[in-house]
Every structure is written in C-alpha cells, then in structure tokens.
C-alpha cells in the first residue's frame, strides 16, 4: 500500500545529514590556545570617540587602545607615561617634553610630537579642563619627531594635571590624521598606541567589543598604578560582552565561569556574589564615586541662596547612602566636594551640611522667605545606581518644609530636561541627582559643579563672580601648597553659594572568577592590563 | 489569486505610510534628547547643541520628515545616532538571533502544543485534558523572566547542562554551540505559546469532533488516529494556523525580555536600547520592519487557508 506520508522515508537520511553537518561545523579548537579575558562592562559601548563624549564606556574603550602623556597613580599623583622626560623654563612658560623611545601606533607608524599636538588641540576644544588650559597656551610645536613643546602666554599651574587627567575627557593621543577630525565630529578610525588593538571588524554594537594584545606596545618598567606605570598585557584577547545587561544574568554567567570579570555588579547582587565560592570581590577603585544633588539657580526657590542653605542642612548624606547603596562597607559620608583622601580633599565650609538636621533646615527655610514654591525633583527610573536618591531627597526636603513634586521619568528624559532653562512648571526642573567617578570632581577645575559662570556653567547655571575668580587663581597658581589654600577658599565659597549638595561616596567593587583572575589594577577606572588568567 | 496577491501587496503601502508618519511624529513629540544622552554627563550646552545640529534635529519637523522619507524610498533607513552604523547594518546584525530564537520557539511550541491540544480534545474531561488546561493557565500566568530564571537555575547552574547566557552564530562556533545557546531561551519563550496554541487547538478540534463526517469516518472503521489527524485536525487547522501566525507576529516584537535575560543581541534588545537612547533612525527603522513582518505574516496566513481548506479560493 502506498504511504500517504512519503516524507517519512526521507526522515532518517535527513537527520543523519543534519548530524553530519553539525559535526563538521563543530568548532575546530583553533582558538583554544588563546587566553581570552571575558568581561561584562558596566554599560553598553556605543560611542567610540572618547574626546567627543564624556561617557565612561568611551573612556574605558579609550584606555584600551590609546595611551596618555601622563597618568595618575592610585595615590592621585601625576606620573609620566608616554613622556620620557620634560623641562620647564624658569618663567614656567615653556614646557618641553620628550617622548619615550619605541612608541608606535597600531598601524606601525611612530608616535611623534605632531600627533601629540593635534591630539591635545582636539581634546582642548571639548574638555572643560582642557579648554581652561588652552586659555593659557599661546602655541604648540614639535621641533623634533620625539619632542613637543607648549608655549604659555602666562604661567599656570595646571599643565601636568590636565595632561594626566584620568577621567573624561582623557587627553588620549591619536595619529594626527585622526586627531585633525573637527572636534564637533566623531572620529572614524580607531588607531592608538595603547596596549590593545581594537578589532573593528568584530565589533558589534550592543553585542560585543573585542581587543587583541598589541605585541609592539612598550610598557613602562614601573609597576602599574592607576593610569600610570607599566601596562603589561598577559592575555591575548579581551572580549566585552555588551549584550548581557540583566543583573541576575550577569551574576549567573560569572558564577558559571562563562565570563571572567563583572565590572560593576548591581548592589543587590553582592549578597549572592559574596557567598559564591567561585567568585572573588575585588575593590579596584577605592577612591570610588560621589553622589550629588544639583540645584537649578535660574528659578525659585533655589535662585535664593538662603533657600539653598536650608536645603543643604536637610540633605545629610547617610540616608542617601543607606537607601541607595545599602552595604555599609561600600559607602562613606564625605564632607568634601572634591572627594575624600584625594589631592584636594578639603572640607572647609561644609558644616552647613555635615552638622545639618531637619530642625536646622526648618529654621533656615523659615528665615529664607521661602514662599512654598513647588520643587520639581527628577527621578530616573531606569538608572539603578542613582534611582533611589531623589526619593530620599524628596522625603528629607518635605520634612524640612519644602513643597516637593517628585517626577519619575527615564534617564534620557532627565538628561534632556536638565538642559532646559524653562521654569519647572513649563518642563524645566529644580533638582536632579547624579554620580561621578571621584577623579572627575577631585579638583576645582575638573569639578563641573563648582563652575559658576552663569549660562556657560554646567546644568543648574549658578553665577558667582568670587568663585570664578578663585577657580581662575587656582589655575594660575604653581605652588602646590598655595593651590591647596585656594582650594579651601573655593570649597568654602561653593558651600556658601550652595552650588550643589555632595551626597557621599561609594565604591562598586568588581567581581571576578576566584583563582582564575588576578592582577586587577587599582585606580580610578576599569583597566584591563596587568590581568592574568589561569 | 494573482489579483488577491496584488491587492494585498498594494494595500500594504498605505499601512506602511501611516506607520512611518505615526512613529516619526510620536518620537519627536515624546520627551528626550538624543544629543544630550550621547554627549555625556559633563558635556557643555554648546557641545550638545552642536551634536543636535549634526543630527539635523534643529531643522523643522517637516524638513526632517521629508529627508527621512525621501531616504526611505531609496531603501536608506538612515544612520543610528548612537551606534554610528547604518540602521540597515544594525538590523542585519541583530536579525539573525531574533529569527533564530523565534523560529526555534515556534517550532517547539507547535511540535508540543498541537499534539497535546489534539489529544486533550480527543480525551476531553480526562486527566490529560485537565493537566493541559492547568498547564496553560500556568503558562499564561508565570512571567517569562521568572520561568527563565527557574530554568537557568536548574538546568544551567545546578545540572550544568546548558549555558546561562549568550548567543553563538552558526558561522562562529558551529551548529551545536548555536543550538546549545538557543535551547533554554526557546523553551522559556515557548511556554506561553504552547499554552495559547494548545488551548486553541483543543477548542477547534473538540468542535470538529462533533461533526457528522467524523461520526461517518468512525462508522467506516477508520483507525482513531487517522480520524483525529486526517479528518479532525485537518478541518480544525484554519483557526490553529491563524493563532500560530499571530504568535509568530507577536514573537518578533515580544522577545525582548528573553533576549535581556539570556543576553541575546537581537532586535528586541536593539529596540529597547534605541528607545532608551532616543535613537530615532533605529527606532523608526525597526518599527517599520516589524510592521512589514506583521503584514507579511498575515498575508501568508491568509494564503495558507487555500492549502488547508479547498473551499477557500481568492
């Protein structure tokens, strides 16, 4: 009898063919000998130009493939990196730098002074500290291939601090042809002289980024420390897993050994990670991050300094840290706007907040003439690292007598809305919260929040001539001891003005495969040299 | 048939046009500034303004739409603000994981749900029927991510049978690695579709089993399995295929939770990332693609009726 299901006779051969094809397509194990470091970074990598954007992922990408003239060690000291030696003229106006021997870009071309000058020029157009430095610069030149010079119109005290700046925007050195890209456009080539080469053909946005060891990189001889010292690479390849964004999924992947490093686990994940025998928690960034709350100076009530003082008195740090971080050993109160245990970590003038209380805040608010104006606090619902801060702020300010309107929205809306100068009732705002890696805010020039140049300042747009003059003095001062004194004056004035409310510091230690991964570099970021994988 | 096809294809055009206009306007009207998010936290207002200008976002809406629509007519979906790749490239990169996941999910769902639904209808009121109904309630009730975590915990972490996350392309590490990484996500996602398809199959087959021709087939002495499959199922296929088609259409857009939990870089995740970043060209391109896929699936489902029911002719 004829089968009414003729396809059945072909089923077995088809299955056999499929299995054979599958066997043939099995991995051949060619890459089995390569040491591959698999990392889950803290966010997605989309923008590949670390000068064009201040995003931390772009910065981290930059540290993989570029090098810097100077670095910052784990103690916050500036150390030479690409620079071999340098001299300064007696009047401090001519700085001459000589590059180390053997520095080469990934395309085989040597790094020259011309490349450096072009890179610094582009960086100086985007970065706030760079812009300040360039107000002192008359010109740059390169009298020899391995030399570049900075001619200053007048002496200033921020040359090395700017060139060794560890965080966004970092003055990475690129080939001249790349650095000549206008500063308002993104670069199209990703060639550096750093310890890794970016595998552009394997880059899949939202999926993975791949870096391979640059065999011709010449590391310094000193041990690694922060962004300074020897950047020796012990793995062949680094893969950033950009697809796995789920916190529990990340923990599972690390536990099972499918990834090696989880850069910044969610705070809720540490309880599970700490009890996992396959995982080790490593605090590689002891300087950590700082939270802050920013006021909008343009509109009532925070256009009134006394109201800002009342708010500062209410916004004591412990409740924020407890709610947002939760793990006692991972946070600490810090009375300094410039970070604690940092080169400029002063605390003068912070009593209004440090010794603040709800009762004190009520008193100050009553005396300020506050007219019950509504305060719009923007709460980002999709940024786990800061989402709870606005809730705590709303609670504390209400207790102090403020009329608070807490508005929930996604982070993109917060970022868009904070750029608006409209009144809060018309789509503007009064308060938003954010966090910074401490090196971004650890000196009066890099700290965007203490800039008080009005409309040209960071969101919030405070105006205070005195503070701006002090910041200018800081930039001009060469003597480190005097710079510290000026910093104290800046700090005190910033608290007096109420530029923002620092909300304390926290760390977000990495989690790595125990017994497999060693050598994480301690410093103000996420660095992938010096790491060994068993 | 040809006229039917032509009519359906032509009717797609106004649908796509309406979708294009709607999605363009909705994006421009929702709060959020792609330039601000791209510039980063410490960016100055001037930098943000320059970025906005480079994207053409400072131009009048009508001009922006005209440029985008004009490009669309030539197949150019624009360039992602965020990823600096063309939208076509991004979709091409991300479509494989989603199609693979969706295909395996539907395959599992149909392979499990249809026989179960038929058997449940055959033994209506029995233990199989009750078990299936209970399972389908569970399938609808348990959120996808909860089921995903349970599966990962048992199968990956405790039994160490399958990977926790990730997607391997066939060309990269072979077919078996590709399949291994898809098994758990597909099972996770298929649960709700098994529940849905099984219920519809059960209902459709149970209705057909009361027909006269079924009684006749049995009276003629045909084996019961032949009655079930050749006569009952074949005549109940139209609503079953309809719900499978709806399921496929929903899957394409509904894989985002599964892709997030398992770290699969598919279209679902691309859409979410693009929305959060206000990456207008990518959002517009992906939504147009989804709309086109929905329309195409509806057309294929309608065409399948011709194969399933000889009484249907277009």
Contacts between the chains, C-beta under 8 A, distances in Angstrom:
chain1	res1	chain2	res2	distance
A	21	B	175	6.7
A	22	B	174	7.2
A	22	B	175	4.1
A	22	B	176	5.5
A	22	B	179	7.9
A	25	B	170	6.8
A	25	B	174	4.1
A	25	B	175	4.5
A	25	B	176	7.6
A	26	B	174	4.4
A	26	B	175	7.5
A	26	B	176	5.8
A	26	B	177	7.9
A	27	B	173	4.6
A	27	B	174	4.9
A	27	B	177	6.5
A	44	B	273	6.6
A	46	B	38	7.9
A	46	B	82	4.6
A	46	B	83	5.2
A	46	B	84	7.7
A	46	B	277	7.3
A	47	B	38	6.3
A	47	B	82	7.4
A	47	B	84	7.4
A	48	B	84	7.2
A	53	B	38	6.1
A	53	B	39	5.9
A	53	B	40	4.5
A	53	B	43	7.3
A	54	B	39	7.1
A	54	B	40	3.2
A	54	B	41	6.0
A	54	B	42	4.3
A	54	B	43	5.8
A	55	B	38	7.9
A	55	B	40	4.5
A	55	B	41	7.9
A	58	B	40	7.7
A	126	B	47	6.8
A	128	B	42	6.9
A	128	B	44	7.2
A	168	B	40	6.6
A	168	B	42	6.2
A	169	B	42	7.9
A	184	B	47	7.6
A	184	B	50	4.4
A	184	B	51	7.6
A	184	B	54	6.6
A	185	B	54	6.9
A	186	B	84	6.4
A	204	B	93	5.6
A	204	B	265	6.7
A	205	B	80	7.8
A	205	B	82	7.8
A	205	B	83	3.9
A	205	B	85	6.4
A	205	B	90	6.9
A	205	B	93	7.7
A	206	B	83	7.3
A	206	B	94	7.3
A	206	B	265	5.4
A	206	B	269	6.4
A	206	B	270	6.1
A	206	B	273	5.8
A	207	B	93	7.2
A	207	B	94	7.9
A	207	B	167	8.0
A	207	B	265	3.7
A	208	B	265	7.9
A	241	B	166	7.4
A	241	B	263	6.8
A	242	B	265	7.5
A	243	B	165	8.0
A	243	B	166	7.2
A	243	B	167	7.1
A	243	B	263	4.4
A	243	B	264	6.6
A	243	B	265	4.1
A	243	B	269	6.9
A	244	B	165	5.2
A	244	B	166	7.2
A	244	B	263	3.1
A	245	B	260	6.3
A	245	B	263	7.5
A	245	B	269	7.8
A	246	B	260	5.1
A	246	B	261	5.1
A	246	B	263	7.0
A	248	B	149	6.4
A	248	B	261	7.7
A	249	B	152	7.8
A	249	B	164	6.8
A	249	B	165	5.3
A	249	B	260	7.7
A	249	B	261	5.5
A	249	B	262	6.8
A	249	B	263	5.7
A	252	B	152	5.8
A	252	B	156	6.9
A	252	B	157	6.3
A	252	B	164	4.4
A	252	B	165	6.9
A	253	B	164	5.1
A	253	B	165	5.0
A	253	B	166	7.7
A	253	B	263	7.3
A	255	B	157	6.7
A	256	B	156	6.4
A	256	B	157	6.3
A	256	B	160	7.6
A	256	B	163	7.5
A	256	B	164	5.1
A	258	B	163	6.0
A	258	B	164	5.7
A	258	B	165	6.4
A	258	B	166	6.8
A	382	B	276	6.6
A	409	B	31	7.1
A	410	B	32	7.5
A	410	B	276	6.4
A	411	B	37	7.5
A	411	B	276	7.4
A	412	B	32	4.4
A	412	B	33	7.4
A	412	B	34	7.8
A	412	B	36	7.6
A	412	B	37	5.0
A	412	B	276	6.0
A	412	B	277	6.6
A	412	B	278	5.4
A	413	B	31	4.6
A	413	B	32	5.1
A	415	B	32	8.0
A	415	B	33	6.9
A	415	B	36	4.4
A	415	B	37	5.1
A	415	B	41	7.9
A	416	B	31	6.1
A	416	B	32	4.9
A	416	B	33	3.5
A	416	B	36	4.9
A	416	B	37	7.6
A	416	B	278	7.8
A	417	B	31	6.6
A	418	B	36	7.9
A	419	B	33	6.6
A	419	B	36	5.3
A	419	B	45	6.3
A	419	B	48	6.0
A	427	B	31	7.8
A	434	B	41	6.2
A	436	B	41	7.4
A	440	B	42	6.8
A	448	B	42	5.2
A	455	B	45	7.9
A	456	B	44	7.5
A	456	B	45	7.9
A	458	B	42	7.2
A	458	B	44	7.6
